[in-house]
């Protein structure tokens, strides 16, 4: 079986425009026999996910960076629930110096323009967002309405797991 075709598109939303790698659903035979006795006639659709990649900087102050990481070792439960509630399947944030890279996996039908808006419907998540902004700053290439800045896909090995 060949790898599914990938499509990359950008959307603008509360967090900023997002780079999204979207893989369409795969149809795989479940091995059952159809009414005519041939195997593979019925298929299941396995939902695929999108990958969202963004960058942001922290203020270049070692004390602020340490405090930011301390907060992220103990993320408030309401924040995690708000992220799950809008469809975030997994979120990882990596740091190098004062640079942050956020990688999210979301369902294929996730609409960043609509779904990320729901995150701050939780007052506690909104409070967290405001608090984190005290430690963060835009990357130089960010536009006025951007905070987390979208990344575009530069390489995909296309290997199947």
N, C-alpha and C positions, 0 to 999 in steps of 0.2 A: 504494500500500500504506500502511496506517496504521501508526503507531508501536506497538510492542508495549506491552501494559499493564505498568505497574511496580507492584511491591509492596515495601513497606518493613517490615522486621521487626528486632527487636533480639534479640541473643543474649548470654549471659555466657560468658566464657572467661578464659584466662590473662591476656590483655592487658586485659580488662574486657568489659563488654557492648559490642556493636558495632552501629553503625547500618549496615545493609546495604541497598543498593538492588539488587534482583534483577530482571533482565530475563529472561523465559523464552526458550527457544530459538525461532528462527524457522524455518519451513519454506518454502523457496524452490524453485521449479521449476528443474530443471537443464536444461530445454529439450529433453530427450529425448522420444521418442514411446513411448507405452505399447503393449501388444500389440494394442489396438484401433485404433492409428494416430493417436490424438489426442495432441497435444503437451501436455507439462506433467503427465503422469500420474504420473511418478516425482518424488520430491522429496528434497532433502537437508536434514538438520537442521544448522543452524549454531549451535554452542554459544555462549551469551552469558555475560557475566560479571556479577559483583556488585561494587559499589563500597563500600568500607568507609571511614568517616571518623571520626577520633578526635582529641581534643585532650589536651594535657599542657602543663605549664609547666616551664620551666627555673628553677633557682635564680637569683634576680635579682642576679647578680654578673657583670660584664663579663668577668673572667678565666675564670670557669667556662664561660660561654657560648662564648667563643672556643675553649676547649679542646674543648668538645662538638662544635663545628663542625669543628674540626681532625680529630677522630676520624671524623666522618662524611665527610670528604673522602678518607679511607683506611679504609673499612670492611673488617674482616678478611674474607678470602675464605670462611672457614668459616661466617661469619654469613650472607653472601649465599647460599651453598649451602643452609644450613638453611632460610632463608626460601623459596627456590625449592622445596626438598624438601617443604615443607608445602602448596605450591600457590600461593604468592604470585606473581602474574604481573608485577606492577609495584607498587613502593612509592615514594611521594614524601613527604618531610617538608618543610614550609614553616615559616619562623620570622618572627615579628613581635615585636620586643622580646624578652621572655622567654617568649612563647607559641608553642607548636608545634601544627601541624595536620598530621596524617598521613592520606594518602589511599592506599588499596590497591585494586588490582584483583585479584580471585580468580575461579576457575572457578565456574560456577553451582552445582555440587554441593559446593562448599567448605562444611564444617561448622565454624564458628569454635570451638564448644565442644570439638570433638574435635581439629581440625587444628592450632590454635594450640598445643595442649599438646605437639605433636611438636617444636616449635621448640627448646625447651630440652633435648631429648634429646641434642643436640650439646653436649658439655661446653664447647666454645669459644663457642658461642652463649649458653650460660648465663653464662659468664664475661663476655661482652660486655654481656648484660642487667644483671648485677650492677654492672658498671662504669658503665653509662649512668645507673643509678639514683642514683649519687653526684651527678649534675648535674641531675637532674630532681626535680620535686615535683608532687603532685596538684593539679588545679584545685580551687577551693573547693567546687564542687558534687559532686565525686566522693564516692562512698560508701566504706566501709571496705575492701572487697575490690577496688575499682577502682584502676587505675593510669592507663593511657590511658583517657580517658573518651569514651563514645560520643556522636556528634553525630547529630541527626535531620535528615532532608532537609527544607529549608525551601523550595526552589524547584527545578524541573526544566523547562527550556525545551521538552523533548520533541522537539527538532529532530533529524532524521535526518542523518547525515553524508553 
